[in-house]
Amino acid sequence: MRLNRLKSAASAAAAVFLVAAALAGCSSDSDSDSGSGDGKWASKEGTLVFGTVPDKAGSDSNWKPLEDYVAKQTGYQVEFYPTSDYTALIAAAVAGKVDVASFSGLTYVQATNKGAELTVASAYIASKGLTDPGYYSEAIVPAGSTITTLAQAKGKKVCFVDPNSTSGFLFGLLALKKAGLSVETSGKDASGAPKFTDFTASFAGSHDKSVQAVEAKQCDIGFAEDSEAEPAAKAGKAKVVSKEYVPGGPLVYASTLPQDVQDKLKTTLSSISLDQMKSAGVTTTDEFLEGFQGAQPQTDDYYKAIRDICTDIPAANCAPKS
């Protein structure tokens, strides 16, 4: 009897051990999905997924130096999340498919309004010689155009970048409204783009393409960020007729990541200089330097001006929270 009891006890102990091992295995799998157990990675533990608005062709290679810097500073792998347009990045952020991202101010506001859980670490400085992350939305006309003010845009064809572009759409609407034009819409055209009562809108898809459309006189007026508009003006291919100050684009990280990962990203992204990148052994490219010169600490409050414009101009379609 004693031997049988010992055998039974041994069998029970073995069963308990096997159950515990199975549970431990399940726990291990779960932790792989969520990192240290208090958060979740977009793809897999130890790999940060990086996304950015496709301002121009080659956005993935253009931002490679920043990806390399984040990888070196955090010790994690960084992989690029390709997006075809602004809407795709917003959708990816809302779905939790990116861990780190470079947004424009408007796309950040739209993403968070739709439920994306993001934390602003900084706003990046785009142009050489600037000390402020802000930049300008510029209205340009073809060289030789008789248009000198935006008040003359009534009845004209106006090129925007994308319905989700900060400087290429939202602040363009603001500038037109200030000039006395109606920015109310009267439905949508066959492509689904908004129809405006005082002008015809066309969307080029990126800042450089908006500038090119103006240069080719496919549009009477076009909007783009200053880093794309100014070179065209200096080359005598276009003229700047108006400009509006725009808060710089944010560098953000997912608020759903494990806390220790968030802490590393906050430290890494809050303040960046080209000297820091060089010291880290990162090689910058001409394409990267055309749109990135550093980053300064910021918070969500920095984008209040954009939220206010979204409220004042319903046509901006900023996806307000329900």
N, C-alpha and C positions, 0 to 999 in steps of 0.2 A: 504493500500500500504506500509506504513511504517513497519507494522508488517511482511508483506511478504518479504520486503527487509532485515529485521533483520534475518528472518528465513533463507533466502538465504545466507546471510553473515555467519550465524552460520554454515550452511551446508558446505559452502566453507571452513571455518576455520577447521571444523572437517575433511574434506577431506585432507586438507593440513597436518593436524596433523597425520592422518593415513599414508599418503605417507612418511612423515618424519620419523615416527616410523618404517615403513618398511625398509626404507633406512638405518636407524640406526641399525636395526637388521642385515641387510646384512653386514654393516660395521663391526659389532661386530664379525660376523662369519669370515670375512676376517682377522681381527686382530688376531683371535685365530690361524689362520694358520701361520701368519708371526710374531707373538710375539708382539713387541711394534710398528709394522707398518713399520719398516725400515729394515726388514730382514725376514728370514724364518727358522723355525725349521725343522729338518729332519723328526720328527714324530708328536709331538704336543707341544704346548707351555708349558714350565715348565719342560720338560723331555729332557735330553741330551742322545743321542744315542752314545754309545762308541764301537769302533771297534778296532781290533788288528790283526796282522798277526799270523796265527796259527803255531807258531814255534814248538809246541809240543802238545800232547794230553792234554785237560783240560785247554786250553787257557782262557776260560771264568772264571773259578774259580781262576786260577793263577793271574789274573789281578783284582780280586775283591777288594783288599785293595785300589788300586788307584781309582777305581770307587767310593768307599766309601769316600775317601778323597775329590774327586771333588764334590761329593754331599754335604758334610759337609761345604766345603769352599764357594760354590756358592749358596747353598740353593735350588738347583734344584734336581729333581729325576734323577737318571742315570740308564739306562738299557743297557744291553749288546747286541751287534749285532753279531750273530754267522756267521762265514765265514768258509767255508770248505777248502779254500786254498788262496794263495796270490792273485790270479787273482780275486777272489770274493771280497776281500777287496778293491782292486783298482776299480772294477766296482761299488761297493757301494759308494765309495767316489765321483766318477765321476757323479753318479746319485743323489748325495746329500742326501744319506740315512744315513750318519753318521755325528754327530756334533763334536765329539772328537775322536781322534784315536792315537794309537801307531803304527807307521810304521817302516819298515826298511828303510835305506837310498834309496835303489833302488826302492822299491815300492812307496815311496813318489815321487820320480822323475818321475816314470812312470805315476802315478796318475795325477800329475800336467801337465805332457806333454799331457795327454789325455783330459785335461780340468777341472779337479777337482779344486775347489776354496778353497784352504787351506792356513792357516798361521802357520808357524813354531813358536812355543813358546819356545821350549827347545829341548835339546838332552839328553836322559837319560843314566845314568851310570849303566851298567849291572852287573858288577862284584865287589865283596867286596874288599876293599883295594885300589881301583882305585880312582883317582881324576879327571880323564879325561873321557868323555863319549865315546871316541873311544875304539875299541876292535880289535881283530885279526881274520882274516880268516885263518884257519889252514888246511894244507894238511896232512892227516894221512895215514899210511899204516898198515896192520895187523902186530901184533907182530911176529917176526921171518922172515918178508919179507926181501928180498935182495935189495929192492929198497931203495936208500938213498937220491936221488935227484929227482926233478920233470922232469929232462931231460930224465929219464928212463920211463916216462909215455907213450911214443910213442908206439902205438899198444896195450895198456893196457885198461882195463875197469875202467872208472873213475866215482865215485858216486858224484853227486851234490845233493843239497837239493831240489831246485825248480827253474825253469827258471826265476822266479822273485825274487830270493833270493840275497841279497847283498853279504854277506860273503860266502854263500853256492853256488854261481854261478858266479856273476859278477867278484868278486875279485879272484875266482878260475881260471877263464879264463885269468885274468891279470897275475896271477902267472905262469900259463902254457906258456903264450906268452913270459914272461920274461925268461923262461927256454929254449926257442928256439923252442917250438912246434907251429904248425899252429893252430889257433883257428877259421879258416874259416870253414864254413859249406858246405855240399854237399847235401842239401835237408833235408827231414825229414823222420823218420822211421814210421812204421805202427801205432805207438801210437801218432804220431804228434810231437814227440820230435826231436830236431835238430840232424842231423848226422854230425859228425866232421871227417875231413880227417885223423888226426893223432891219434885219440883215440876213444873209444866207450863210449858214455855218457849214464848214467842211473840216473834217478831222484827218490830219496827216499821219498820225500814229506815233510820231516821235518829234523831239525838238528840232533835230537837224533836218528832218523832212519838211517840217513846217516852214523853216527858213528857205529851203530849196524851192518850195512851192511858190513863195513870194518872189524869189529871184527869177523864177521862170514865168512870172506874171500869171500864174494859175489862180492866184488870189490877189485881191486888191489890198488887203491888210492881213497880217499874220501875227500871231503871238508865239513867243518862245522865251526860254530863260536867257539871261544876258550872255552867258558863256557861249551860246550858239548865235545869238543875234548880233553881238558886237563885232565879231570877225567879218560878218557879211557887210556890216556898215563901214568898217575900216577899209574893206576891199572895194568899196564903191558899188557894191551890188544891191544894196538896200539902204533905207534911211530909217532911223528911229524917230518915231513921232510921239511916243508916250512911254512911261515906265512906272511901275508900282513896286514898292518894297515888299519882299516875301520872306517870311521866317524860313530859315534853313531847314533842310530835310533832316529827319531824326535817324539815329542809329538805335535800334531797339533790340530787346531780347524777350523771349517768351516768359511770362510770369508763371508758367506752369512747369518750368524746368525744376529739377532738384535745387534746393536753396543754395547748396555749396557751389553749384554750377552758375546760378544767378550772381552770386557774390563775385566769382571770378570774372564774369562777363561785365559786371558793373565796373570793376576795377580796370579792366582792359579797355572798355569802350568809352568811359566817361571823359577821358582826356587823351587825345592822340596828337602827336606832332610827327612831322616827317623825320626829324632827328631821332625820335624814339623808334620809328620803324627801321631806320638805317642801323641803329645800335642793336636792334633785334636780329639783324642779318637779313632783312627783307629788301629785295630789289624792286624798286618802283619803276613803272613804265610811263612813257609820255602820255598814253591814253588814260592811265589812272590819274596822273597829275593834272589832266585837263578838267577833272571833276572833283578832285579831293586834295586839300592842302592841310587838313587837320580836323580835329573835332573838339568842341567845348562842352562842358557839363550843362545839361538842360533837363527840364521835367515836362510833364504834360501841360503845365500852365503856359508854357511858351507858345502853344498852339491855340490859345484862346481866340486870337485875332481871326484865325481860320474858321473856328466854330461860329464866331459872330457873323462872318460873311455868309456862311452856309445858312444861317437863320434869315439873313436879310435878302438873300437871293435864292429862292426855292428852285430855280432852274439849275442850280449847281448840283442838285440831287446828291446831297452828302449823306444820305441814308441815316437820318436821325434815329436815335433809339426810340423804340415803341414804348 
